[in-house]
Amino acid sequence: MTEKILILDFGSQYTQLIARVVREANVYCEIIPFHKNFEYEPGLKGIILSGSPFSVNDVNSPDVNIQFMADRVPVLGVCYGAQLTAKRFGGRVEKSNKREYGRALLHKEKDDVLLHDVMERSQVWMSHADTILELPEGFELLATTESIPVAAFRKSTSKSKVKSQKSNGTPNSELRTLNFPLYGLQFHPEVYHSIEGKKILHNFLVNICGCSQDWTPAHFISDTVETLKKQIGDRKVIMALSGGVDSTVAATLIHKAIGDRLYGIFVDNGVLRKNEFENVLATYATLGLNVKGIDAKNIFYKELAGKTDPEAKRKVIGSLFIDIFQEEAKKIEGIGLLGQGTIYPDVIESMSVHGPSQTIKSHHNVGGLPEHLHLELVEPLRLLFKDEVRKVGRELGIPPGMIDRHPFPGPGLAIRILGEVNEEKVRLLQQADDVYIKALKDHHLYATVWQAGAILLPVKSVGVMGDERTYEFTVALRAVTSVDGMTADWAHLPYDFLAEVSSEIINNVKGINRVVYDISSKPPATIEWE
């Protein structure tokens, strides 16, 4: 039986960070919208209530029955979750005179297991407009800061009683005692700026909820393989592979469960990196995967001819891929399932915290495969974050070169060639990109950036090589640092490194005579140029 922590999402931008910290402690957790019904399974060890952009005093603010939860498992409210706890049990929460945002220093009023080993004046991160002015009867103050009277609190462990709630969440005049610990933090322990935030969450997970911290990559692999065997039975699975981390790890897990009844399709769309088609197929062979490579370069080049709009290029590549995949699927009898490398952020973005009618983002599989294939989905990674996928991949023995590779866009080099795509431009960009990526690896810089690549510009400029005058293309180098790709800063690569790469490209890639470096951050720019 897998132990589990539930995180109820009230719409905070930091909710995924809570989950990441919990997972890093080797404790399995799931995020669900606050309004979603869930069962209290034997493995459920605790519940965390997230922050929110709402005020608890808004007419339609998110609400849950906290008493019902705390009668069954320990509960920790974070920011909005803490304010909701205070208000629902009879405390006073009001709009602060000023928005409390940024760093603050914690002053401990009382020793408690939640703040065990946390230093006096430990830095924490605030982000709220409301503040708790009075705690409910039967609750104890654990910590304050210089700007707020209540930074951390708990339900009293003495026999004093607290106000209960009706089933709809409204306060009840009846007084009673809860069965499990109930805590609130009016700061965000999950963010980097809360220096000992991970320690606080660890205390909640281990010392309060009693989690055994046994959720490891090896544990995940053994459980997932057994689950896949039951789900798939004796059926066949087809899967579109890209050479990326997610699809490769997902395919390897499925292969461990059903062997060669997994049929992988890897399409060369003509806009992969240099030698990528051959190299990826060779890696799949060493992993023992049953993968068919389809050389469709010329088909893609023909359809891309004359297309200059980025969206038009994306549509051509996506539509052709679907057609080719379907053709290959028809050649295999008895296919009943479609394997996908869906990961947890995709799943979270598909859920809505505002109710079933308002979805943040509809999730589609990477290949955009149509629903009329009528195939049941197999998504072994749908509960993992990207860094966890990499850990599982390493445990599975997938080569580091594939596990640690940078993200690469689905349309490939087509959106790194500004303007029309043709075979000659692809060749130029492949060579330039290859020089750049190899240099990053040789200088031990590859792992220090989130994503890097070269972009071929639709600009020619005059140059001089020896006694000859040239008029050739310009290539831009891009490298960014990021945590999740949502925001990114341009990577401050050493000048001598950039000079070396520029010289190497200009001297060895005939057709390029100028190299520039992109120093734009996201926002306002994007990581890719198209």
N, C-alpha and C positions, 0 to 999 in steps of 0.2 A: 504494500500500500504506500503510494507516494504522498509524502507530507506536502501541504500546500498552504501558501499565504494568498489571500485574495486582496486585491487593491481595487477599491471602488473609485472610479474616475468621475470627478465632478467638472472636468474640462480644463484642468491645469496644464500649462505648457511643460510642467516638470514631472508629470505622472510617469512617463517612460523612465525617467531617471530613478524614481523610487524602485521600479521593477529591476532596473539594471543593478542597483546596489544590493537588493535582496538576492538576485541571482549570483552576484559576485561572492556572496556569503555561502554559496552552495546550498541555497534554499530555493525550491521551486515556487514560483508565484504566477498568477494570472491577473491581467487587468480586465475588468468588466465595467460597462457603464453603470452608474449608480442606480438606475431604474430597473436593471435587469434582475429578474428573479433567479435565485440560485439555491442549490441544496446544501445543507450542512452535513457534508460527508464526514466519516470518521477521521480522514486524513487532514481535514481543515484545522490548521493550528492557530490562525489569527487573521485579523482583518485590519487593513490600513485604509483610512479615508483620506483622499487626496486634497490638494488645494483646488481653487476654482477662481475664475474671473468674476463670479457673482458675489453679491453681498448676501449674508444670511437674512438681512432685513428686506430684501427685494420681495415683492408680492409672489412671484413665481420662482423663487430660488430653489435649487435642488434640495431634496429632503430624503432622509432614510430613517428607519426605525432603529436607532442606535441601541436602545435598551434590549431589543430582540437579539441583536448581535452579541452584546456583552453578557447576555445570559448564557451564551454558548461557547464563546472563545474570547481571548484577549483582543482589545481594539485600541488602535492608535490613530488619533485624528491629527492631521498635518495642516496647519494654517486654516483654510476654510473648514476642514474636518474638525479642527479643534474648536473653532468658533461655533460651528453647528452643534457640537457636543455641549458646549457651555450654554447656548441659548435653549436647546431642547430640554435641558434638565433644570431650567429655571434661572440661569445666570443672566448677566446683562452684557450685551454686545452692541456697541454703537460705532458710528462713523468716527474715525479719529480726526483730530484737529489738523493733522497733516498726514500725507501718505507716508507710511513707514516702509522705506525701501532701501536695501543695501546692508552693509555690515553693521553688526551690533555685538556687544560683549555680554556674555551670559553670567549672571550672578546667581549661584545656587543658594536657595533658601533652606533646603532640606536634603539630606542624603536619601537617595532612592536608587533602586536597581536600574532604572532607565538611564540615569545619569552617572552610573558607576564608572569611575576612572576618568570622568570628564573634568578637565582642569577648570579652576575658577577663572572667570573672565575669558572663557573660550569663545572664539569668534564664530558667530552664526549669521545667517543670511535672512533678512526680512523681505517680504513682498506682500503687503496687504494694506487696504484702505480702512477696514474695520478694526476694532480692537476690543478685547475682553476687559471690561471694567470691573465686573464682579463675578466671582465663581459661584456655581450653584451650591446649595446647602449639601454638606457631606463630601465636598471636594477639597483637596489640599493644594496649596501653591508649592511648586517645586523650584521655580526659577523665575527671575525677572531680568530685564535689561535696563540700561539707563533711560530708555525712551518708552517702555511699556511696562505696566504693572504685572502682567501675566504673560510669561514666555513659555512656561511648562507647568502642567498640573496633572493630578491623578484623582480618581475616585478614592476616597479615604479607605484605608484597610481596616479601620476600626468598625465597630458595630453600628455607627451612625448610618442612617438611611438617606437615600436620594430620591428625588422626584422621578416617578416613572413616566412612561409615555403610553398613550393609546396606540392601537394598531396603525392608525394613520399618521403617527409621528408627533401629534400634538401633546403638550404637557398634560399630565393627569395630576389631580390633587393628592392622589394616594402616594404614600411614601413607602419605598421598599429598597432592599439591598440587591445589588447585582452579583452574579456568580463569578465573574472573571474580571481581571484588571482592565481598567478603562483610563487611557492617557490622552493628553493633548499637548501638541507643540505649536506655538504660534510663530514658528520660523520653519525654514525648509532644511531639514537635515540631509536631504538627498543631493543638494547642489555642492559643487566644488568649494564654494566660498565658506560653507559651514565646515570649519577645519576638522572637527571631531564628529561630524554628522554620521559618518559610517559606523563609528563606535556606538553612537546612540541607537541607531537602527539594529546593529548587532546585538546590543543589550536587549532590545525588544524581541528580536527573533529567537535568540538562544536562551536568555535568562528569564524571559517572561513567557514566551510562547512555547519554549521547550523544543525548538527545532533541532534535529540531529545533524544538520549540515551534510547530508549524504547524497545530495543531488549533484553528481559529477558527470563529465562527458562519458565515461565508461558506463555509468549507471543509465544515462540517457540512451546510449547505443543499444544496450541489452534490452531495455524496456521497449524501445521503438521497434527493434527487429521483431520481437515477439508480437507486438501490436500489428505490424505490417503483415506478418504471416497470417494472422487471423482475419484481417481486413481483405487481403487479396485472395486467400485460399489458393485454388489451382488456376486462377485466371492469369492473363497476360497484361502487362503494362507497357504503354508506349510513352516516350518522353522526348521532348525537344531539348537538346543540350547546347550550351553556348561556350563551354570552356571556362565559365565563371565559377566562383567559389560555391554559390548556392546550389546551382543545378548539379555540379559535380558531387558535392557532399550528399545531396538528396538521392542522386542516382546510386551512389555507393551504398547507402543504407538500404535502398530497395533491393539492390543486387545481393546484399548479404541475406536478405529475407527470401528471395525467390530465384536467385541465379539468373540464367539466361532467358528466363521468361520476361525479363525487362529488355525492351527493344529501344535503344537510344538512336536518335536521328540528329546528326550534326551537319548543318548546312553551311557551305562556304558561299557567302553572299558577295564575295569580291571586295568587301571593305573591312576585312579583318586585318590585324597587324601582320607584319612580315613573318612568313613561315608559320603563322599561328595554326592554320588548318592542319598541317602535317604534325606539328609539335603536340597539339592537343589530342589528335587521334593516337599518337604514340603513347601519350600518358594514359589515355583510356585503356589502351591495350595492356599496359603494365598493371593497371588496376583490375584487369580481367573483365571489364565491362563489355557488354554486347552492343557495340555502337557502329552504325553505318554512316560513313561520310558521303555527303552529296556535293559534288563540285558543280555549283550553279553560277559561277562568276559571270559567264557571258550573258546569261539570261538577265541577271540584275543590271549589268552594264547597258544592255540594250534598252531596258525599261527606264533607266535613270537618264538616258540621253535627253538633253534639252531641259531637264528639270533643274531649276535654280532656287526655288522657294524651299526653305527648310522643311516645312510641313508636308509639301508635295513629295520630297525625298523620303521622309519618314513613312508616308502612306504607301509609296511604291515598295519599299523594303518590307514593311509589315504585311502587305497584301500578298506579295510574291512568296514570302516565307510560309504563309498559311496555305497557299495553293500547293507548294512543294511538299510540305508536311502531310497534307491530306492525301496527296498522291502516294506517298510512301506508306502511310497508314493503311491504305486500301490493299496493299500488297501482303499485309500480314493478317492471317485469319485468326479470329477469336480474341481480338483486342477488346478488353472490357473496361480498362482504367487508364487514366491520363496522369502521369507523374508530373509534379511541379516543384519548383524550388522556392515556393512562397515562404517568407520569413515573418516573424512576429510584428515588426513595424507595419507591414502591409495589412495584416489582420486588424491591428489596432486602428489604423486609419480608415478601415472599412466600417468601424463601429461608430455610433453616434452617442454623445452624452446628452443630447437634447431630446431624445425620443426616437422611435422607430421611423418617423416620417422625415427626419433630417439627418442624412448621412454625410459625414465629413468628406469622404472620398470613396467612390466605388472601387473595389479591388478587381483588377483584371490580371490574368497570368501574364508572364513576361512576353510570351509569343503572341498574345492577343488571339488565342485560338478560339474559334466560334463555338457557341453552345450547342449548335446542331450536330456536333460530333457525338453527343449523347454518351459521354464517357464519365464514369464516376471518378472523382479526383482523389489522388494520393499525394498528400502534402506532409512529408515526415518532419519538415523543419518549421512548420507554421507556429510553433511556440518558442522559437529561438531568436535571439538578437544576433546581429551580424558577427560580433566578436565571439559569441557562443558557437556559431556555425563553424568558425575557424578552429576553435578548440576541439570540436567534435571531429573535424576534418583531420586534424593532427593525430588524434587518437585512432582514427581509421587508417592512418598510414599514407594519406594523400601527400604527394610531394610538396615541399614548402613553396616551390615556384608557382604552384597553382593556388595554394591556400592563401598566400600572402600577396597575391597580385592586386593591383589597384582596380577599382571599379572601371568598367569599360562600357560605353553607351551601347544600347541595343542596335541602333542604326550604324554603329561602328564609325569608321573613318568618313563615312558619307556626310556626317555633320561636323567634321573637322576639315572638310574641304569646302570652303565657302564658294558658292556658285555651283556650276555644273560639275558633275562627277563623271570622270572617264578613266579608262585603264591607265593612261599615262600619268594622270594626276595622282591616282592611287599609288602607283609605283614610286613616285617622288616622295609622297608623304610617308609611305611605309619605310623607305630608307632613312629619311630624316628622323622619324619617330624611333626607329631601331637604334640609331646612333645615340639619341637622347636617353632612352630607357637603359641601354647598356651602360652608359656613362654614369647614370644615377646609381646603378647597382655596383659598378666598379669602385665608385667613390663612397660607398656605404651611405648614400643619401636617399635611396629608394624607400626605405622603411620610415624615413622621417617626414614624408609627405603623404597626404591622403590620396591624391590623384595627380598624375602628370601625363602630358602628351603634347604632340606638336600639331599645329594648325596651319594648313596651306591657305594662304591669302590669295584673293583674285587680283593681285597687284604685282606688276613687274617693275623692276627698277634697273638703272644703269649700273654696271660694275666693271672692274678692270681685273683681268687675270693674266699675268705676264704682260705681253704686248697686245693682248686682245681685249676688245671692248665687249662686254656681255649685256644682255637684256633678259633677265631671268626672274623667276618667282621669289617671293618673300615667304619665309616660314616664321610663325610665332611660337615660342615655347611657353607652356602653361604648367605651373605646379602650384598646388594649394595645400594648406594644412586645414584640417577639419576634424570634428569628432563624428558627425553623422551625415555630413553633406548638406545639411539644411542651411548652415552658414559656413563661410570659408574665408580664410585670409591667404593672400598670395605668399608663397614660400620664399623666404629670404635666402636663396641659394648663393653660395660664395661667388664673387665676381670672377675669380680665376677659373672656377669650374665652368661658368657660363661662357667665358672666353674660349676655353678648350672645346666645349661642345659646338660653339659657333664655327670655329675653325675647322673642326672635323666634318661638320655638315657641308660647309661651303666647298671644302677641298675634295669631298668624296661623293657628293650627290650632284651630278651634272644636271643643271636646270634650276638650281637654287643658288643665289648669290648674296642673299641678305637674311640675317637672323635677328629677330627682336624678342624681347621678354615681356610677358604680360604681367603688369603689377596692379591688376584690378582685384578687388575683393567682392565677395558675395554676402549681402547685397552691397552695392546696386547692380553689379554685374552678375552673371551666372558662371558656373564652373566651365561648362561647354560654351562654345561661341554660337552655336545654333540649337 
